[in-house]
Amino acid sequence: MKKFMIATALVAATSTGAAFAQENDGQLRELVSTELETMELGVDVDALPNSAVSQLHLILTSDMSESQQNNRVRGVLEDYGMNFSNGMMYEDDGSTIAVTVPSNQLRARVANELAFYEAGAEADVATMSNEQVSELYLILTSTMDSSEKENRVRGVLAE
């Protein structure tokens, strides 16, 4: 009987602790999300693991300078699959990639990159669909070798 009462007490304590942790987790994610929005970083905080959210919260509530916080936040986000090179951010979860680039800059960047490829030298980026421009951007900024990029660019332009 004594073992049963101890087990019951442990279950009650664990479930109360879990409920408390879930409530605090939601509040913590909301705080971090709000801070990241003020930094103009379009990050889905709900997609981050608890450890990343905790790290971000510690950084954002520290007494570091704003630039130090910004660098450290970006470092944590890069550790969890986000890349801020060239002022852009992408998230790679293994099956999809979401690119965040100001729309007025994306077409210009793709047009500049296409100029280096035979297939894209005469392409008019202004007349392409948003999907084509996004796909070309992903191809042109990938780590593929140049001949594979050329072939893929041809495929997108043929659509």
VENQUI-V211692 format. One record per backbone hydrogen bond with DSSP energy under -1.0 kcal/mol. NH is the residue of the N-H (numbers start at 0). CO is the residue of the C=O. If there is no record, write none. Layout:
nh co
NH CO
NH CO
//
This chain:
nh co
4 0
5 1
6 2
7 3
8 4
9 5
10 6
11 7
12 8
13 9
14 10
15 11
16 12
17 13
18 14
19 15
20 16
21 17
22 18
23 19
24 20
25 21
26 22
27 23
28 24
29 25
30 26
31 27
32 28
33 29
34 30
35 31
36 32
37 33
38 34
39 36
40 35
42 40
44 42
46 43
47 44
52 48
53 49
54 50
55 51
56 52
57 53
58 54
59 55
60 56
61 58
68 64
69 65
70 66
71 67
72 68
73 69
74 70
75 71
76 72
77 73
78 74
80 77
81 76
82 89
86 83
87 84
88 99
90 97
91 80
92 95
97 90
99 88
104 101
105 101
108 104
109 105
110 106
111 107
112 108
113 109
114 110
115 112
116 113
120 116
122 119
126 123
127 124
132 128
133 129
134 130
135 131
136 132
137 133
138 134
139 135
140 136
141 138
148 144
149 145
150 146
151 147
152 148
153 149
154 150
155 151
156 152
157 153
//
